[in-house]
Amino acid sequence: MGSYVARRTAQMVLVVLGVVSVTFFAVRLVPGDPARIMEPPGTPESVLKLTRARLGTDKPIPVQYVGFLRRLARGDLGTSFRGGRPVMGTVVDALPNTFALGIVSMAVSTALSFLVGIAAALRPNGPFDRLALLFVTVAQSTPSFWLGVVLALVFAIELRWLPAIGMTGPESFVLPVATLSLTLMPLLVRAVRQGFIEALGEGFVRAARARGLSERRILLVHVMKVAAVPLITLIGLQAGYVLGGAVVIESIFNWPGIGNLALQAIQQRDFPMIQGTVLVIAVVFTVVNFLVDLTYAAVDPRVKY
């Protein structure tokens, strides 16, 4: 177990370093000069040179990369081009808001998906099963950005029941959580439904019924253990998707999270902030996948490292 954790930790470090390195070179090779974006139009070239020297973008890209790695080794993500804010502090301040949105969305989507998937699996090809599959098809075909805009127009602008932007209280979670949950549910509902249908047809279920166990105990204890194993990976990947999808959702609802921060940094060509947000997202994604792998051993004793 210890050697497995060491190997996976080394792999995670390489993956994160690779993602951050690709991001570092990509944002600098894309056309666009941060100095020209920061300075007003018509600024003399002499002033632009001074701005580039202050930002460090006047140096060759390999030299900038070496300096970035040195700062990264010290835990320093640099300073934002806009306002001189420390990148580390800014990202740390925004991360809890994204975590709050992601955790609530995952909890809601997982709970609803299990309820819908189990109910559909109990009566395959029945009326509820067909209705659930129709919902999955429609939800999977609906773009999250379109859904978010529609929900904001209906419930925030037309009906004025809920706030459309910002994070002002519990009611602010409703629209972004509903958008993310409806985006996450289709795959989960399909997986839960298929997993329970397959598990209910296994021999251990017939044996449990022959011993006189109640259907509730069979479903929630015996079948759940078997059906939940493949769902762990899917839920873990969905957690990573929440971070990626948060860029779109947070921008629609102006949520003060890391996704909105990353989008603003891209628009402003703020290299240090882009690198910092990508680094945090990559670390969270790889750690979640690592925890999913470790959970396998706890849920399924057949898994060995």
C-alpha positions in Angstrom: 0.0 0.0 0.0 2.8 2.4 0.9 4.6 1.8 -2.4 1.3 2.3 -4.3 0.7 5.7 -2.6 4.3 6.7 -3.4 4.0 5.8 -7.0 0.6 7.6 -7.4 2.0 10.7 -5.6 4.9 10.8 -8.1 2.5 10.4 -11.0 0.3 13.2 -9.7 3.2 15.6 -9.3 4.2 14.8 -13.0 0.7 15.3 -14.2 0.2 18.6 -12.4 3.6 19.8 -13.6 2.8 18.8 -17.2 -0.6 20.6 -17.1 0.9 23.8 -15.7 3.8 23.7 -18.1 1.5 23.3 -21.1 -0.6 26.2 -19.8 2.5 28.3 -19.2 3.7 28.0 -22.8 0.2 28.1 -24.4 -0.8 31.5 -22.9 2.5 33.0 -24.0 2.3 31.7 -27.5 -1.2 32.9 -28.1 -1.2 36.3 -29.8 -1.8 39.3 -27.4 0.4 41.5 -25.4 -0.5 42.0 -21.7 1.3 45.3 -21.6 -1.0 46.7 -24.4 -4.1 45.4 -22.7 -3.1 47.1 -19.4 -2.1 50.4 -20.9 -4.6 52.8 -22.6 -4.6 52.9 -26.4 -2.0 55.1 -28.0 0.6 54.5 -25.2 4.1 55.2 -26.5 6.3 52.1 -27.2 8.8 53.3 -24.6 6.2 53.1 -21.9 5.1 49.7 -23.1 8.7 48.5 -22.8 8.8 49.6 -19.2 5.5 47.8 -18.5 6.9 44.6 -20.1 10.0 44.9 -18.0 7.9 45.3 -14.8 5.7 42.3 -15.7 8.7 40.2 -16.8 7.3 39.4 -20.2 10.3 41.1 -22.0 12.5 38.1 -21.2 12.7 35.0 -23.5 10.0 32.4 -22.7 12.5 29.7 -21.5 14.0 32.2 -19.0 10.5 33.1 -17.8 9.7 29.3 -17.4 12.8 28.7 -15.3 11.9 31.6 -13.1 8.4 30.3 -12.8 9.6 26.8 -11.7 11.9 28.4 -9.1 9.1 30.4 -7.6 6.7 27.4 -7.8 9.3 25.3 -5.8 9.1 27.9 -3.1 5.3 27.9 -3.1 5.1 31.3 -4.8 2.6 31.6 -7.6 3.6 35.2 -8.4 1.8 38.4 -8.5 -1.2 39.3 -10.6 -0.7 41.7 -13.5 -3.9 43.4 -12.5 -3.7 45.3 -9.2 -0.5 43.5 -8.0 -2.5 41.0 -5.9 -0.7 37.9 -4.7 -2.0 35.0 -6.8 -1.8 32.5 -4.0 -4.0 34.6 -1.7 -6.5 35.4 -4.4 -6.9 31.8 -5.4 -7.2 30.6 -1.8 -9.9 33.2 -1.2 -11.9 32.1 -4.3 -11.5 28.3 -3.8 -13.9 27.9 -0.9 -16.7 29.5 -2.9 -16.2 27.0 -5.7 -15.9 24.1 -3.3 -19.2 25.2 -1.7 -21.0 25.3 -5.1 -19.4 22.0 -6.1 -20.2 20.1 -2.9 -23.8 21.2 -2.8 -24.2 20.4 -6.5 -22.7 16.9 -6.1 -24.8 16.1 -3.1 -28.0 17.2 -4.8 -27.3 15.5 -8.2 -26.1 12.2 -6.5 -29.1 12.0 -4.2 -31.6 12.7 -7.0 -29.8 10.4 -9.4 -29.9 7.5 -6.9 -33.6 8.0 -6.3 -34.5 8.2 -9.9 -32.1 5.4 -11.0 -33.2 3.0 -8.3 -36.9 3.7 -9.0 -36.4 3.1 -12.7 -34.4 -0.1 -12.1 -37.2 -1.6 -10.0 -39.6 -1.6 -12.9 -37.5 -1.8 -16.2 -39.4 -0.6 -19.2 -42.2 0.6 -17.0 -43.8 4.1 -17.2 -41.4 5.7 -14.7 -38.4 4.0 -16.3 -39.4 5.4 -19.7 -40.0 8.8 -18.2 -36.5 8.7 -16.5 -34.8 7.8 -19.8 -36.7 10.7 -21.5 -35.4 13.1 -18.8 -31.8 11.7 -19.3 -32.0 12.2 -23.0 -33.3 15.8 -22.8 -30.9 16.8 -19.9 -27.9 15.3 -21.7 -28.8 17.2 -24.9 -29.1 20.6 -23.1 -26.0 22.8 -23.0 -25.2 24.0 -19.4 -24.6 27.6 -20.5 -28.0 27.7 -22.2 -29.8 26.2 -19.3 -28.1 28.6 -16.9 -29.2 31.6 -18.9 -32.8 30.3 -19.2 -33.1 29.7 -15.5 -31.7 33.2 -14.8 -34.2 34.8 -17.2 -37.2 32.9 -15.9 -36.6 32.8 -12.1 -34.5 35.9 -11.6 -35.6 38.4 -14.2 -39.2 37.4 -15.1 -40.5 36.0 -11.8 -37.9 37.7 -9.5 -38.0 34.8 -7.1 -34.2 34.3 -6.9 -31.0 36.4 -7.3 -29.3 36.0 -10.6 -25.8 37.0 -9.7 -23.4 37.0 -6.8 -23.2 35.0 -3.6 -25.4 36.8 -1.1 -27.0 34.0 0.9 -28.5 30.5 0.7 -30.9 31.5 -2.0 -28.0 32.4 -4.3 -27.1 28.7 -4.5 -30.4 27.7 -6.1 -29.9 28.6 -9.7 -26.2 27.7 -10.1 -26.8 24.4 -8.2 -29.8 23.6 -10.3 -27.9 24.2 -13.5 -24.9 22.1 -12.4 -27.1 19.3 -11.0 -29.2 18.9 -14.1 -26.0 18.8 -16.1 -24.5 16.1 -13.9 -27.6 13.9 -13.4 -27.9 12.2 -16.9 -24.8 10.1 -16.6 -25.4 9.3 -13.0 -29.0 8.2 -13.5 -28.0 5.9 -16.4 -25.2 4.4 -14.4 -27.3 3.8 -11.3 -30.2 2.4 -13.3 -27.9 0.0 -15.2 -25.9 -1.0 -12.1 -29.0 -1.9 -10.1 -30.7 -3.8 -13.0 -27.6 -6.0 -13.4 -27.2 -6.5 -9.6 -30.9 -7.4 -9.1 -30.4 -10.2 -11.6 -27.5 -11.8 -9.7 -27.7 -15.1 -7.8 -27.0 -13.6 -4.4 -30.3 -11.6 -4.7 -32.3 -14.7 -5.3 -30.5 -16.4 -2.4 -31.3 -13.4 -0.1 -34.9 -13.6 -1.1 -35.0 -17.3 -0.4 -33.7 -16.7 3.1 -36.6 -14.4 3.7 -34.8 -11.0 3.7 -36.9 -8.0 3.1 -36.7 -6.3 -0.3 -35.6 -3.1 1.4 -32.6 -4.8 3.1 -31.7 -6.6 -0.1 -31.8 -3.3 -2.1 -30.2 -0.9 0.3 -27.5 -3.3 1.7 -26.7 -6.2 -0.6 -27.5 -4.7 -4.0 -26.1 -1.2 -3.1 -22.7 -2.7 -2.2 -22.3 -4.3 -5.6 -23.9 -1.5 -7.7 -22.0 1.3 -6.0 -18.5 0.1 -6.9 -18.5 1.3 -10.6 -20.3 4.4 -9.5 -17.4 5.6 -7.4 -15.3 6.3 -10.4 -18.1 8.1 -12.2 -18.8 10.3 -9.2 -15.1 11.1 -8.8 -14.9 12.1 -12.4 -18.1 14.2 -12.0 -16.4 16.0 -9.1 -13.6 16.9 -11.5 -16.1 18.0 -14.1 -17.7 20.4 -11.5 -14.4 22.3 -11.4 -14.3 22.5 -15.2 -17.9 23.3 -15.6 -17.7 25.9 -12.9 -15.9 28.2 -15.3 -19.1 28.5 -17.4 -21.6 28.4 -14.5 -19.7 30.9 -12.4 -19.4 33.4 -15.3 -23.1 33.2 -15.9 -24.1 33.8 -12.3 -21.0 36.0 -11.5 -20.1 33.5 -8.7 -17.0 34.6 -6.9 -15.1 31.3 -7.4 -12.0 30.0 -9.1 -13.8 29.4 -12.4 -14.9 33.1 -12.7 -11.4 34.1 -11.6 -9.8 32.0 -14.3 -12.1 33.4 -17.0 -11.3 37.0 -16.0 -7.6 36.2 -16.0 -7.8 34.8 -19.5 -9.7 37.8 -20.8 -7.1 40.1 -19.2 -4.1 38.0 -20.3 -3.1 37.8 -16.6 -0.4 35.0 -16.9 0.3 34.5 -13.2 -3.4 34.3 -12.3 -4.1 31.8 -15.2 -1.3 29.6 -14.1 -2.4 29.7 -10.5 -6.0 28.8 -11.2 -5.0 26.0 -13.6 -2.5 24.7 -11.0 -5.2 24.5 -8.3 -7.8 22.9 -10.6 -5.2 20.3 -11.7 -4.2 19.5 -8.1 -7.8 19.1 -7.0 -8.7 16.9 -9.9 -5.7 14.5 -9.5 -6.3 14.3 -5.7 -9.9 13.4 -6.2 -9.0 10.6 -8.7 -6.4 9.3 -6.1 -9.0 9.3 -3.4 -11.4 7.4 -5.7 -8.8 4.7 -6.2 -8.2 4.3 -2.5 -12.0 4.1 -1.9 -12.2 1.1 -4.2 -10.3 -1.0 -1.7 -12.6 0.0 1.1 -15.8 -0.8 -0.9 -14.6 -3.9 -2.8 -12.3 -6.2 -0.8 -11.3 -7.9 -4.1 -9.3 -4.8 -5.1 -5.6 -5.2 -4.3 -2.8 -2.7 -4.8 
